[in-house]
Amino acid sequence: MNITKEQTKHRFQVLDIFRGIFASLIVFFHMSGFTDTTILNNDFIRNSDIFVDFFFVLSGFVICYAYQNIETATDVSSFIKKRLQRIYPLHFAILIAFLLAELIKSTLASYIHINNSLQNTPLTFVTNLFLINSIAIPGVKSFSWNSVSWSISAELIAYIVFAIICFLLTAYKLSGIKGLVYTIVAVASFLLMYVLTGNFDLVHTFDFGFLRSLVGFFTGTVCFYTFKYWHKPIKEISDEVFTIMEIVIIIVLVIAITFGRDFTSFGLLYELLFFISILIFAFEKGVVSKYLSTINVLKNVGKYSYSIYMVHTLIISLFNVIFIRLLKFPISSYAYLFIINYIVIYYVSRWCYYNIELRFQHKKV
């Protein structure tokens, strides 16, 4: 079944809310290294970095939903420009902020101890600047600058691969096999990741993160085609059954994340769980979906999720320097300081959303 014109206008608000919730959990994951409170130092939060793969799968679903056909080379160029306008301005702004922070840190090095576990070098600045920091570059051995930006690099590569494949299949009138081809790309990327790394773990970032993204992104495109062709029979399932499915998949996700260290060697498990989660919540029929849709703060967190994801490592670092290094707050104080830290991240992200993200999104390509 093909999706109707009315359905293609759907916003997938609940999926946006989950994007915001999971972005926040990644924030808490990075905060957990600064505190010993059980609120943050538990197995669920420690393994919440795996939610980056939810972003990849969701991105594939949403992009494929919006771009079912790319008909010309000009359309390919336009698509990539629009994607760059979406992700690059904020990435660039935060990268420059990290550069300034690095210069300030060098000036203050003799006065205050500041940890540096990142490989912030001219080489890694270039790889970050050109968003190739999810590829195994000789001489790059760890995270650098805005550590989470590897996933933005990885997603950009997925965008480019998708645009080219979608264009070729459309141009050669092979649209009927797009779902199959996207499945093959996801599987081939997963197998190539194993060949290059020797494992199926979803832990690759600055080295082979682009393959991790391709697996997730094209899993998301397959999720879209499942949604597209099975839309009518699935939608006819009762709201009560959808409620049960929503609750069950949330419980399964919590268990799978909590025991992540035991399951990460089975990387496809998480791709499958995120696939199922997105497919279920895309219909927004259960009680959980309906309840989440009434909470305005969660809607805003979803709206600002990209900014939250991009700015949080810088804010966490600055917060730690100010409160722990300069003001000498004990580590134990982070049991409540993390709340203030998150509020600061939220409002900085809100500012970035309106003054950086929207400013460039509204420009015509």
C-alpha positions in Angstrom: 0.0 0.0 0.0 1.2 3.5 -0.8 1.0 6.2 1.9 -1.6 8.9 1.1 -0.9 12.6 0.7 -2.3 13.3 4.2 -0.1 10.7 5.8 3.0 12.1 4.2 2.4 15.4 6.1 2.6 13.6 9.4 5.2 15.0 11.8 5.9 11.9 13.9 5.8 14.0 17.0 6.2 11.0 19.4 9.4 9.9 17.6 10.7 13.5 17.9 10.0 13.3 21.7 11.9 10.0 21.9 14.8 11.7 20.0 14.8 14.3 22.7 14.6 11.8 25.6 17.4 9.7 24.2 19.6 12.8 23.5 19.1 13.7 27.2 20.0 10.2 28.3 23.3 10.6 26.3 23.8 13.8 28.2 23.4 12.0 31.5 25.8 9.3 30.2 28.5 11.9 29.8 27.6 13.5 33.1 28.0 10.2 34.9 31.8 10.4 34.7 31.8 13.4 37.1 29.7 12.0 39.9 29.1 9.1 42.2 25.3 9.5 42.5 23.3 6.4 41.8 20.9 8.6 39.7 23.6 8.7 37.0 25.9 5.9 38.0 23.8 2.9 37.1 24.0 0.4 34.3 21.1 1.9 32.3 22.8 5.4 32.1 26.3 3.9 31.7 25.0 2.1 28.5 22.9 4.9 27.2 25.4 5.8 24.6 23.9 3.1 22.5 21.0 5.4 21.8 23.0 7.1 19.1 22.0 4.1 17.0 18.4 5.0 17.6 19.2 8.4 16.0 20.7 6.6 12.9 17.7 4.3 12.5 15.2 7.2 13.0 17.1 9.4 10.6 16.9 6.7 7.9 13.2 6.3 8.6 12.4 10.0 8.4 14.7 10.8 5.4 13.3 7.9 3.4 9.8 9.0 4.3 10.5 12.5 3.0 12.6 11.5 0.0 11.1 8.4 -1.5 12.4 9.4 -5.0 15.4 11.5 -6.0 15.0 11.9 -9.7 17.9 14.0 -11.0 21.6 14.8 -10.3 20.4 18.3 -9.4 18.0 16.7 -6.8 21.0 14.8 -5.3 22.9 18.1 -5.0 19.9 19.9 -3.5 19.4 17.1 -1.0 23.0 17.1 0.2 23.0 20.9 0.4 19.8 20.8 2.5 21.3 18.2 4.8 24.5 20.2 5.2 22.4 23.3 6.1 20.6 21.2 8.7 23.7 19.8 10.4 26.8 21.9 9.6 26.2 25.4 11.0 25.7 24.2 14.5 28.6 21.7 14.2 30.9 24.5 12.9 29.8 26.9 15.7 30.5 24.3 18.4 33.8 23.4 16.8 34.9 27.0 17.0 33.7 27.2 20.6 35.9 24.2 21.4 38.9 25.8 19.6 38.4 28.9 21.8 38.1 26.8 24.9 41.3 25.0 23.9 43.1 28.3 23.6 41.8 29.5 27.0 42.7 26.2 28.6 46.3 26.6 27.3 46.4 30.0 28.9 45.1 28.8 32.3 47.1 25.6 32.3 49.6 26.9 34.9 46.8 28.1 37.2 44.3 25.3 37.1 44.3 21.6 36.3 42.0 20.7 33.4 41.7 17.1 32.2 42.2 16.4 28.5 41.4 13.0 27.3 40.7 14.2 23.7 43.1 14.2 20.8 42.7 17.9 20.0 45.4 18.4 17.3 45.6 20.4 14.0 45.0 17.1 12.1 41.8 16.2 14.1 40.6 19.8 13.7 40.7 19.3 10.0 39.0 16.0 10.1 36.3 17.6 12.3 36.0 20.7 10.1 35.4 18.6 7.0 33.2 16.0 8.8 35.4 13.0 8.0 36.0 12.2 11.7 34.0 9.0 11.5 36.5 7.4 9.1 39.7 5.6 10.2 42.2 8.3 9.5 46.0 7.4 10.0 47.3 9.2 13.0 43.8 9.6 14.7 43.6 7.4 17.7 40.8 8.8 19.8 37.9 11.2 20.1 38.7 14.9 19.4 37.2 18.3 19.9 33.4 17.9 20.2 33.5 14.2 20.8 30.0 13.5 19.7 30.5 15.0 16.3 31.8 11.7 14.9 28.1 10.7 14.6 27.3 13.8 12.6 30.1 12.9 10.2 28.8 9.3 10.0 25.3 10.5 9.3 26.4 12.9 6.5 28.1 9.9 4.8 24.8 7.9 5.2 23.0 10.9 3.6 25.3 10.9 0.6 25.2 7.1 0.1 21.4 7.2 0.4 21.0 10.1 -2.1 23.2 8.3 -4.7 21.4 5.0 -4.4 18.0 6.5 -4.4 18.8 8.6 -7.5 20.2 5.6 -9.4 17.2 3.4 -8.5 14.8 6.1 -9.5 16.6 7.1 -12.7 16.7 3.5 -13.9 13.1 2.9 -12.9 14.0 0.4 -10.2 12.0 2.0 -7.4 10.1 -1.3 -6.8 13.2 -2.9 -5.4 14.4 0.0 -3.2 13.4 -1.8 0.0 15.4 -4.8 -1.0 18.5 -2.7 -2.1 18.4 -0.8 1.2 18.3 -4.0 3.1 21.3 -5.3 1.2 23.2 -2.0 2.0 22.4 -2.4 5.7 23.5 -6.0 5.8 26.6 -5.4 3.6 27.7 -2.5 5.9 27.3 -4.7 9.0 29.4 -7.4 7.4 32.0 -5.0 6.2 32.2 -3.6 9.8 32.9 -7.1 11.0 35.6 -7.7 8.3 37.4 -4.5 9.2 37.0 -4.7 13.0 36.6 -8.4 13.8 33.5 -7.9 15.8 29.8 -7.1 15.6 29.9 -4.5 18.4 28.2 -1.2 18.0 31.1 0.7 19.6 32.9 2.2 16.6 33.0 5.9 16.5 36.0 7.9 15.3 37.4 4.9 13.4 34.6 3.0 11.6 31.6 5.0 12.9 30.4 5.7 9.3 29.7 1.9 8.9 27.8 1.9 12.1 25.7 4.8 10.8 25.1 3.0 7.4 23.8 0.0 9.3 21.4 2.0 11.4 20.4 4.5 8.7 19.5 1.8 6.1 17.8 -0.2 8.8 15.6 2.9 9.2 14.9 3.0 5.5 13.7 -0.6 5.7 11.6 0.4 8.7 10.0 3.0 6.5 9.1 0.6 3.7 7.6 -1.8 6.3 5.6 1.2 7.6 4.6 2.1 4.0 3.5 -1.3 2.7 2.0 -2.6 6.0 0.4 0.8 7.0 -3.2 -0.2 6.6 -3.3 -3.6 8.3 -1.1 -2.4 11.2 -3.1 0.8 11.7 -6.3 -1.3 12.0 -4.8 -2.9 15.2 -6.8 -1.7 18.2 -5.5 1.1 20.4 -5.5 -1.3 23.3 -3.1 -3.7 21.5 -0.9 -0.8 20.5 -0.8 0.2 24.2 0.5 -3.2 25.1 3.1 -3.2 22.3 4.3 0.3 23.4 4.7 -0.8 27.0 6.4 -4.1 26.1 8.9 -2.5 23.7 9.8 0.1 26.3 10.4 -2.6 29.0 12.5 -4.6 26.5 14.5 -1.5 25.6 15.2 -0.7 29.3 16.4 -4.3 29.9 18.5 -4.4 26.7 20.2 -1.1 27.6 20.7 -2.0 31.3 22.5 -5.2 30.3 24.2 -3.5 27.3 27.6 -4.7 28.2 26.4 -8.3 27.8 24.5 -7.6 24.6 26.8 -5.2 22.6 28.5 -8.1 20.8 25.1 -8.7 19.2 24.9 -5.4 17.5 21.9 -6.3 15.3 19.8 -6.8 18.5 19.7 -3.0 19.0 19.1 -2.2 15.4 16.1 -4.6 15.6 14.8 -3.2 18.8 15.0 0.4 17.5 13.4 -0.8 14.2 10.4 -2.2 16.2 10.2 0.8 18.5 10.1 3.3 15.6 7.5 1.2 13.7 5.2 0.9 16.8 5.5 4.6 17.9 5.2 5.9 14.3 1.5 5.1 14.6 1.0 7.1 17.8 -2.0 5.0 18.8 -1.2 3.7 22.3 -1.7 5.3 25.7 2.0 5.9 26.0 2.1 7.9 22.7 -1.0 9.9 23.6 0.3 10.7 27.0 3.8 11.8 25.8 2.1 14.0 23.2 0.5 16.1 26.0 3.8 17.0 27.7 5.0 20.3 26.3 8.4 20.2 27.9 9.1 16.8 26.1 7.9 18.3 22.9 10.5 21.1 23.4 13.2 18.7 24.3 12.5 16.8 21.1 12.6 20.1 19.1 15.9 21.1 20.6 17.4 17.6 20.5 20.1 18.2 17.9 21.3 21.3 19.8 21.2 19.4 23.1 23.2 16.6 21.6 25.8 19.0 20.0 26.3 21.5 22.9 26.2 19.2 25.9 29.9 18.0 26.0 31.1 21.6 26.0 28.7 22.8 28.7 29.4 19.7 30.9 33.2 20.4 30.6 32.8 24.1 31.4 30.4 23.3 34.3 32.9 20.9 35.8 35.8 23.5 35.5 33.7 26.2 37.2 32.1 24.2 40.0 34.6 21.5 40.7 38.0 23.0 39.7 37.5 26.7 40.5 34.8 26.8 43.2 36.1 23.5 44.8 32.6 21.9 45.1 33.0 18.2 46.2 32.3 15.5 43.6 29.4 14.4 45.7 27.7 17.8 45.0 27.1 16.6 41.4 24.3 14.5 42.9 22.2 17.7 42.6 24.4 19.9 40.4 23.7 17.7 37.4 20.1 19.1 37.4 21.4 22.7 37.1 23.8 21.5 34.5 21.1 20.0 32.4 18.9 23.1 32.7 21.8 25.2 31.4 22.3 22.8 28.5 18.5 23.0 27.8 18.5 26.8 27.6 21.7 27.1 25.6 20.3 24.5 23.2 17.1 26.5 23.0 19.1 29.6 22.0 21.1 27.6 19.5 17.9 26.1 18.0 16.4 29.5 17.3 19.5 31.5 16.4 21.6 28.9 14.5 19.5 25.9 13.5 16.4 27.7 12.3 18.4 30.6 10.8 20.1 28.4 8.3 17.2 25.9 7.8 15.0 28.8 6.5 17.5 29.6 3.7 16.5 28.4 0.3 18.8 25.9 -1.5 
